Amino acid sequence: MQIRIASVMVRDQDHALAFYTGTLGFVKHADIPMGPTYRWLTVTAPEGAEGVQLALEPTGFEPARVYQKALYDAGIPNTAFLTDDVEAEYQRLKAKGVVFRSAPVPMGPIVGAMFEDTCGNLIHLVQPVAPSGGKA
């Protein structure tokens, strides 16, 4: 068994595609019509594991919208993205106008910063901290 697709709920798929590709630097992978309104829309991270996709799922019914808003209002990230240099990524994304909830802060085995994806989600940007004498 493998995890190949994870998803985030988004209010507007076109807006999400623009943010995740134009701002974050992901690449569109699949864009398949699924009826008159929605589509199967995935992106990949050029630096990520091969074959792993992020689905940009529309919040097409009320329970999805309620759940997404509840996470956001509680300050809970929808997912996390890993980076080798959280400070550099933080600076790069801030320069592109991404809104962060805080600068990168140490959190035990990680350094993390949470940002808003403009699609209704909080995303945790995480850099694993190498334990002394070894790799993370």
C-alpha positions in Angstrom: 0.0 0.0 0.0 1.2 3.5 -0.9 0.1 7.1 -0.4 0.2 8.7 -3.9 -2.5 11.4 -3.6 -3.2 13.7 -0.7 -5.8 16.5 -1.0 -6.6 19.9 0.2 -10.1 21.4 -0.1 -10.2 24.7 -2.1 -13.0 27.2 -2.6 -12.1 27.8 -6.3 -10.1 25.4 -8.3 -8.8 28.0 -10.8 -7.6 30.3 -8.0 -6.0 27.3 -6.2 -4.2 26.2 -9.4 -2.8 29.7 -9.9 -1.6 29.9 -6.2 -0.2 26.4 -6.0 1.6 26.7 -9.4 2.4 30.4 -9.7 3.2 31.2 -6.1 4.3 28.0 -4.5 6.0 26.6 -7.7 4.2 23.3 -8.0 3.4 21.9 -11.4 0.0 21.0 -12.8 -0.2 17.2 -13.2 -3.9 16.3 -14.0 -6.8 18.4 -15.0 -9.8 16.2 -16.0 -13.4 17.5 -16.2 -15.7 15.8 -13.7 -19.1 17.0 -14.7 -20.2 20.5 -15.5 -18.6 22.3 -12.6 -15.7 20.4 -11.1 -12.6 18.7 -12.3 -10.0 16.2 -11.0 -7.1 18.7 -10.5 -3.7 17.7 -9.1 -0.3 19.3 -8.8 3.1 17.9 -8.0 6.2 19.4 -6.3 9.2 19.4 -8.6 11.4 18.7 -5.6 9.1 16.1 -4.0 8.9 12.3 -4.2 8.1 11.1 -7.7 4.5 10.1 -8.2 3.1 12.0 -5.2 0.3 14.4 -6.1 -1.8 17.0 -4.2 -5.4 17.0 -5.3 -7.1 20.5 -5.2 -10.5 19.3 -4.2 -13.5 21.6 -4.5 -15.6 22.3 -1.4 -18.6 21.4 -3.3 -21.0 20.7 -0.4 -21.8 22.3 2.9 -20.0 19.8 5.2 -16.8 20.3 3.4 -17.0 24.1 3.7 -17.9 23.8 7.4 -14.9 21.4 8.1 -12.5 23.6 6.2 -13.6 26.8 8.0 -13.5 25.0 11.4 -9.9 24.0 10.8 -8.9 27.5 9.7 -10.7 29.3 12.5 -9.0 26.9 15.0 -5.6 27.7 13.5 -5.1 24.0 12.5 -3.1 23.4 9.3 -4.8 21.3 6.7 -1.4 19.7 5.7 2.3 20.3 5.9 4.9 20.7 3.2 8.6 19.9 3.9 11.6 22.0 3.0 15.3 21.7 3.5 15.6 25.4 4.3 12.5 26.9 6.0 14.0 30.3 6.4 14.8 30.7 2.7 11.4 29.3 1.7 9.7 31.7 4.1 11.6 34.7 2.7 10.9 33.6 -0.9 7.1 33.1 -0.3 6.8 36.4 1.8 8.4 38.2 -1.2 5.6 36.8 -3.4 3.0 38.1 -0.9 2.2 34.9 1.0 0.7 35.7 4.4 2.4 33.8 7.2 1.0 33.5 10.7 4.5 33.7 12.1 8.2 33.6 11.2 9.8 30.2 11.4 10.0 28.9 15.0 11.7 25.9 16.5 9.1 23.2 17.5 11.1 20.3 18.9 12.2 18.1 16.0 11.2 20.7 13.4 11.3 24.4 12.5 8.0 25.5 11.2 6.0 28.4 9.9 2.3 28.4 9.0 0.9 30.2 6.0 -2.4 30.9 4.4 -2.9 29.3 1.0 -5.6 31.9 -0.1 -7.9 29.0 -0.7 -9.3 28.7 2.8 -6.5 26.6 4.3 -3.5 26.9 6.7 -0.4 25.1 5.5 2.5 24.2 7.8 5.9 24.7 6.2 8.3 22.4 8.0 12.0 21.8 8.1 13.1 18.7 10.1 15.9 19.4 12.5 18.9 17.0 12.3 19.6 15.4 15.7 23.1 16.1 16.9 25.5 13.8 15.1 23.1 12.6 12.4 20.6 13.3 9.7 17.0 14.3 10.2 
